[in-house]
């Protein structure tokens, strides 16, 4: 019996909505004190939404982005270098790279999968559905 459900494309759960609502409230509150206190969680929240709901990225690529962002943001907070502009631009460049890498996989199942990865259904049947059947 197969437990996996073939459901590619955009995804939005109640937990995602709660994270977005609570995160947005926190961002508004924090940004009233120091601008970057709002910027950092807003940047992370936007990437959470992009990676988890739009692109539906694999965990290792998310972690690569997170390591880069946390490293740059941590250095900026601790030493004022490389600065928020460099942190944002470099992180956005890494975002573009990891999204392109994800979209080129035969398992890509995010938004636009029918156009970007028309072979997904066959890949799913050969790899996921077969594995779930035992």
Order of alpha helices (4+ residues) and beta strands (2+ residues): alpha-alpha-alpha-alpha-alpha-alpha
